[in-house]
Structure formats: C-alpha cells, structure tokens
Amino acid sequence: MTNKYSRARFGAAIVVAFLCGLIFASGFNLTGFGWAQSKVASKPTAAQVQPLAETENAFEAIADKVTPAVVSIQVQRSARNHPVVRQRGNQRVPQGLPPGFEDFFRQFDNTPMDDQPQEASGSGFIVSKDGYILTNNHVVADMDKVTVGLLDRRTFDARVVGRDPTTDVAVIKIDANNLPTVSFGDDAKARVGQWVLAIGNPLQLDFTVTAGIVSAKGRNANGLFPNNPYAITDYIQTDAAINPGNSGGPLVNIRGDVIGINSAIASGTGYYAGYGFAIPITLAKEVMDDIIKYGKVRRAIVGVQIDDVSPADAKAAGLNEIRGAKVGAFTDDNSPAKKAGMEVGDIIVGVNGQSVDSRSGLQRVIRGFHPGETVDVDVARFGSRKTLHVRLAEAPADTNQVASADRSRLPASSTNGAREFDKIGLSVEPMSPEFARQFQLNDQVRKGVIVTNVTSTGPSYHQLGPSDVIVGELYPTKRDITSVTDLDQALSSLKRGDVIEFKVWRPAPNGAGLQQVVSVEVAK
C-alpha cells in the first residue's frame, strides 16, 4: 500500500512540474497553449499578394500574346509508308530509343487494320506573317498530308519546306498573309530556375498552356539519335508539363519570347513525368534560315565522335576540372580533326578562346562557325596541352550512321581461356573466329580481347560490358592489346588509384559498331 501511495505521489509531482514549466515558459512568451487545429491564418497583406498578382498577370499576358501564333498540326500517312515500330504497352514508338527518352509525338492509335492510314497530331508556331512555321522533324517526317489549324479555327494544307533529322527541326509553310507571329528570345541568357511556359496541343487538347521553370540546360538526350554521329543534343530541360502532341510547340520565357521548341520527354510511360526537353531556339533558327535560304542545312563539323568527360578521363588527361569533350573516334578518314593532328583520347577544352565544358558545350560553340572556317582547338592529351588548327567541314547531307550495340542481343562469350583482372574488375578472353565472323570485325579489332564479364562492384562497371573488345591502351602507355598477356602487362605496373585508358570497340550486328575511349581507375 505504501509503495502504491509513493508511486502515486511521484507521478503527481512529475505532472505538477510539467505544468509549472509550461506556465513559466508561457509567461516569458517562450511557448503557448493551443489546440492541434491551428487558428485561422490572417489574410495576406497587400505587399505579400502583389508579387503573386504580377506573376499571374505576366502569365496571362504571355498566353494572350503567344497563343494566337501557335498552331495545331494534324498529319496523315498511308500504311504502306509506315516505318517499323516496336510496341510498348499502349504506345508505338520508333526503333532504337532506350527506355526513358520517348519520341513522344509518334503516339499512333493501335489498330488491327494494317491497311488503315496512320494519323497523329503535333504543334508548331508561326515565325513569319506569310506562313512559315517551325516544328519538329519527327512531327512531319514521312507524312503524306500535313494540315495546320489556327486559334481562330481556320485550317490550311501545309507543305514541308525542309527538315533536319540531326537537330529534329522542320520548317513548313501555309499560304496565308498577315498572320500573328512569335518573337525570338536568347536561350543563352536563360537561367536555371527562371519561369517558362509551354504552349501546344497535348492529348488533343488544343492550345493548352502549362507553366514551370528551366530545370537544367545543356542536356544530352543522346538516345533520341542513336544512329547519327552528327546529331546535336543540347537541350533545355523544363518541368512545365509536356505530353504527346506538344512536340513542335514553343517554350516561352517570362517576357513572352520563344527560347525553345518542345521536343521530347523523359518518361517510363510516354506521358508527363516532370521532365521535358526543348531544342534551343538559336539552334532552331540557324537551321530554319539555312533551309529557307539554301534548301538544306549547312552545318560545320570537326569530324569527331565525342563523349562527356568522366573523373577518370580528367585524371588521365591531367585536368584540374572535370570538363571538356572526349574524342572517342573520327567520323571518317577525311575528318578535319584527324587531318589537323587530333588523336583518339584527346579532350577538347576550348575553341577560339571559348571554354568547352561538355559535349553539348562543344556543339554549341562549333555551330557558331561556318563550313570552311579555321578554328583553334585546344586539347588536353595525357598531361600536355596542344592547340590544333582545324578547318571545319560541312556535315554530309546523308550522314554516315553508326549503330550502337544492343547488349541484350550479343552472344554469350565462350569463356575459353578467360582470365580475371581484379584490379579493374573484369574478365577477358582471346578473340574467337566465331565472334569475329558474326560481327564482321575488321582486321584491327580481330586482334583484340573480348570482355566476358564485369564485376558489379568493380571500377569497370558501367564503363565496359560483356562483348566489348579491348583493342588498345592509350594511357599511361600507348600500345595495342592483342592478347590477354598484353592486358596483363598493361595492368601489372599500375597501383591503386592509377588510371588506365583503353580504346574499345563495341560490336553490333551486320558489321556495325562503335569505337569508344574508356578510362578506368584501378580499385583502391
């Protein structure tokens, strides 16, 4: 009984102390009593409301200004001209696109009638009073009929003036006069975090306006152009809602100026998931001007296949920063860069005094020059710096296509004579005649060694893969890799944290393939 009474007194003392503490704190305005349900908040002041009202008014003004110059594009193509497509759920999308990046215009209705025409819709915007319209190449490519609808409900048959698959830009024309037009902005001045609006015709909902911000710049959407070594992928990323049918519509800044053409989304379903991509308007305008003036696009090229720089690449090149564009291969033997003395593995860090920070950055700089002009290209080459004088060439109209390897279709290696190299986390085996024949490998690649396995926890993971062929070492020693013994010698003197750079061939069916330069840091 005494114990129960003592426990009761002790508990009561704790409660009293707690209440006294609250009263004390309240007296000093350190806290306050209240219910879990908050009091009704006071109305915002006029000063707080004013910025929101100004933003709302700006959006209204932009919509009023730009929407009349936006068009709805309806296209039709006979079934006999329909390209091969692959099915994904309820969508039909072009061959070659990896999951995540969807060419989100080609959302044709599934139909069991193969002889029925295919119909789809997209967007565009008027750039001249006499009817020139900018849109995406993938909106009008291979179409038999293109119809344009205006905000005032008038419709026109349109003709395709020209299109450029490399940039996904197309110009079409309708016969009309005194049309409303858009104004162009400067995408180079757009900053991450700035407001933008996307206007178009998503999901058959004509003239829809959505708002968001510029969420990134200089995005590489390489998956949209898997077979084109000349493709320019320098996208503005936005979180303004973009859906199928928005393709070709304008991305507009807070001043009502067009800074991009909405072109693609990153999505696992083909519908809006927070990330859209727009072609910079300065690039689109250059393409448009060339199409109208010359009937084709006159694009200057360096003649290299490039990749972004990894930390291991930068370490091998002696760079203090991880930046630049890595040269993985030359487009052909007449490459301007190759003639000027550039080498595979070089990292391009500047052109004519302009810094190059990435693959898209190099493309952005080069497109400011014309074919025939000579530029000074600064490269980092394994600890040294060189300046090369490159006379830019014109990109061929019919670009050479380089197929990327589809690893899911590559054969399993035989593992005959395979050897593990724990330093870089992979196994290799000698070249087999069967492998060489299947992929129609040239004489140089036939001398290489085949990667049979890559350890998921090793440094080569995501850098190399099964069926890659290692044909040479570029750094720290330049040599051919023609046997497992050669690779062993190349790795024998390397210590933890050292970097080795390989020249690699990624085979693909029908003799196609892709040469790449891969840097791997020895496991620490």
Secondary structure, 3 states (H helix, E strand, C coil): CHHHHHHHHHHHHHHHHHHHHHHHHHHCCCCCCCCCCCCCCCCCCHHHHHHHHHHHHHHHHHHHHHHHHEEEEEEEECHHHCCCEEEECCEEEECCCCCEEECCCCCCCCCCCCCCCEEEEEEEEECCCCCEEEEEHHHHCCCCEEEEECCCCCEEEEEEEEEECCCCEEEEECCCCCCCCCEECCHHHCCCCCEEEEEECHHHCCCEEEEEEEEEEEECCHHHCCCCCCCCCCEEEECCCCCCCCCCCEEEECCCEEEEEEEEEEECCCCCCCCEEEEEHHHHHHHHHHHHHHCCCCCEECCEEEEECCHHHHHHHCCCCCCCEEEEEECCCCCHHHHCCCCCCCEEEEECCEECCCHHHHHHHHCCCCCCCEEEEEEEECCEEEEEEEECEECCCCCCCCCCCCHHHCCCCCCCCCEEECCCCEEEEECCHHHHHHCCCCHHHHCCEEEEEECCCCCCECCECCCCEEEEEEECCCEECCCHHHHHHHHHCCCCCCEEEEEEEEECHHHCEEEEEEEEECCC
